[in-house]
Amino acid sequence: MDIPGISSASMSLLTRNVGSDIGTALLKKALDNEEETNNNMMKLLEQAANPDLGAHVNTVA
């Protein structure tokens, strides 16, 4: 058995898994932030909505 080769392969696999886990965690955080931003935007749009806006047009002016 080639102990240094096994050790190197094991370390490479571990490094790859850690990198993948970090990438997944960052993506999840980005998606959570995007969802929060969208929710805040929807709240602002609901507050700003005026159902009477544009219902009356002043044609005399």
VENGI-V727642 format. One record per residue. PHI is phi in whole degrees, -180 to 180 (NA if undefined). Layout:
PHI, PHI
This chain:
NA, -97, -61, -61, -67, -65, -62, -65, -65, -64, -66, -63, -64, -63, -62, -64, -66, -64, -61, -66, -64, -66, -61, -65, -65, -66, -64, -62, -64, -63, -67, -64, -63, -64, -64, -64, -61, -64, -63, -64, -64, -64, -63, -63, -66, -66, -71, -83, -68, -122, -65, -88, -65, 85, -75, -122, -114, -86, -96, -88, -66
